Amino acid sequence: MKDIARQSMSIKVESMDLLNNQIKMEAHASATYLAMASWCEQNGFFTSAKFFRKQSEEEREHMMKIFDFLIDVGGSPYSPEVTNINHDYSSIIEVFEATLEHETAVTKSIHNIVLNARKVDDITTERFLDWFVMEQVEEENTIRDILDMIAITGTDGVGLQVIDDHVGNWIN
């Protein structure tokens, strides 16, 4: 029965495997952003903590969107194990720099899945990922804007409080 079901999937196996890896990446991001929220909370960056809680929720939504897509196309989504979450940061700048690093890695991963879908003629997966491609443009832009604001504001004196207050502009 399992072989028959696998043969009738409307997704290519290569795409399914890559999307399961993406599920894991999104779950890791969700857990990482929750850890960042905790760090911000413990260090008095209360608005940034709210920002990262929201980011954590969004990453889980992304994970579930992929999970549900795999079910819809007859694939087998996996619930990922999440490990190696960093809880220790030296500054709010390091938190946002790590966020940008992560978001650019997610972008590369999404692009890789799109390119693979094209290679194996998996149009359904490619079309599904259109939303994710544009979402990553928004995600990276938001973090770059925050890092630019931090660079302009500076971290001396009340700069850290100003930074935390202004992060609220990016909470939807």
C-alpha positions in Angstrom: 0.0 0.0 0.0 2.8 2.4 0.9 4.4 2.0 -2.5 1.1 2.6 -4.3 0.5 5.8 -2.4 4.1 7.0 -3.1 3.6 6.3 -6.8 0.4 8.4 -6.9 1.9 11.5 -5.2 1.6 14.7 -7.2 5.0 15.9 -6.0 8.4 14.7 -7.0 10.3 12.8 -4.3 13.3 15.1 -4.6 11.0 18.1 -3.9 9.4 16.3 -1.0 12.7 15.6 0.6 13.9 19.2 0.2 10.6 20.5 1.6 11.0 18.2 4.6 14.4 19.8 5.2 12.8 23.2 4.9 10.2 22.2 7.5 13.1 21.4 9.8 14.8 24.8 9.0 11.5 26.6 9.7 11.1 24.8 13.0 14.7 25.6 14.0 14.0 29.2 13.1 10.9 29.3 15.3 12.8 27.9 18.3 15.7 30.2 17.7 13.5 33.3 17.5 11.8 32.2 20.7 15.2 31.9 22.4 16.0 35.4 21.1 12.8 36.7 22.6 13.8 35.2 25.9 17.3 36.8 25.7 15.7 40.2 24.8 13.2 39.9 27.7 16.0 39.0 30.1 18.1 42.0 28.9 15.4 44.6 29.0 14.6 44.8 25.3 10.9 44.2 25.8 9.7 45.5 22.4 12.4 43.3 20.6 11.1 40.4 22.7 7.6 40.9 21.3 9.1 41.2 17.8 10.9 37.9 18.2 7.9 36.2 19.6 6.0 37.3 16.5 8.8 36.1 14.3 8.7 32.7 16.1 5.0 32.4 15.4 5.5 33.3 11.7 8.2 30.7 11.3 5.9 28.0 12.8 3.2 29.1 10.4 5.7 28.8 7.5 6.6 25.3 8.7 2.9 24.3 8.9 2.2 25.8 5.4 4.8 23.4 4.0 3.6 20.5 6.1 0.1 21.0 4.9 1.2 21.3 1.3 3.0 18.0 1.5 -0.1 16.4 2.8 -2.2 18.0 0.0 0.0 16.6 -2.7 0.2 13.1 -1.2 3.6 13.5 0.3 4.9 12.5 3.7 5.8 15.5 5.9 7.9 14.9 8.9 7.8 16.5 12.3 11.4 17.6 12.9 13.5 17.3 15.9 14.9 20.7 16.9 18.3 20.9 18.5 21.3 23.2 18.9 19.4 26.4 19.8 21.6 29.3 20.8 20.3 31.1 23.9 23.4 33.3 24.6 24.0 36.5 22.8 26.5 39.3 23.6 24.3 42.2 22.4 21.2 43.2 20.6 23.3 43.8 17.5 24.5 40.2 17.6 20.8 39.1 17.9 19.8 40.9 14.8 22.9 40.0 12.9 22.3 36.3 13.6 18.7 36.9 12.4 19.8 38.3 9.1 22.3 35.4 8.7 19.5 33.0 9.3 17.1 34.7 6.9 19.6 34.7 4.1 20.2 31.0 4.7 16.5 30.4 4.4 16.3 32.4 1.2 19.1 30.3 -0.3 17.3 27.1 0.7 14.0 28.3 -0.8 15.8 29.3 -4.0 17.5 25.9 -4.1 14.1 24.1 -3.8 12.7 26.3 -6.6 15.6 25.5 -8.9 15.3 21.8 -8.1 11.6 21.9 -8.8 12.3 23.4 -12.2 14.9 20.8 -12.9 12.6 17.9 -12.2 9.5 19.6 -13.8 7.6 19.9 -10.5 5.5 22.9 -11.4 3.2 22.5 -8.4 6.0 22.8 -5.9 7.5 25.7 -7.8 4.2 27.6 -7.8 3.7 26.8 -4.1 7.1 28.4 -3.3 6.3 31.7 -5.1 4.8 33.0 -1.8 7.9 31.9 0.2 10.3 33.7 -2.3 8.5 37.0 -1.8 8.1 36.4 1.9 11.9 36.1 2.2 12.4 39.4 0.4 10.2 41.0 3.1 12.0 39.2 5.9 15.5 40.1 4.9 14.5 43.7 4.2 12.9 44.1 7.6 16.1 42.9 9.4 18.3 45.0 7.2 16.2 48.0 8.0 16.5 47.3 11.8 20.3 46.8 11.5 20.5 50.2 9.6 18.4 51.8 12.3 20.8 50.4 14.9 23.8 51.7 13.0 22.3 55.2 12.7 21.1 55.3 16.3 24.2 53.9 17.9 24.3 51.9 21.2 25.7 54.6 23.4 23.6 56.3 26.2 19.9 56.0 25.5 20.6 54.5 22.1 19.7 51.0 23.2 16.3 52.1 24.5 15.6 54.1 21.3 16.5 51.0 19.3 14.2 48.8 21.3 11.4 51.3 21.0 11.8 51.6 17.3 11.8 47.8 16.7 8.0 48.2 17.4 7.7 49.8 14.0 8.3 46.4 12.5 5.8 44.4 14.5 2.7 43.7 12.4 
